[in-house]
């Protein structure tokens, strides 16, 4: 019975993560620096646009790693 309880907690955790990501997608256009940091790769030519948010990805990775580190310590 303990396995079902743990599975429920895992589902809630991933649900919270998905909601957080959804909120980020909704408000990402309203944050002026989000996706436009120095280090983000943006190439625009006549019929071609390439965008890779490298610096933004690294920043999000660091922030999420710190959050997960603090969540993991509570258990």
Secondary structure, DSSP 8 states (H G I E B T S, - for coil): -HHHHHHHHHHHHHHHHHHHHHHHHHHGGGSTTTT--TT-EEEE-SS-EEEE-HHHHHHHHHHHHHHHHHHHHH-
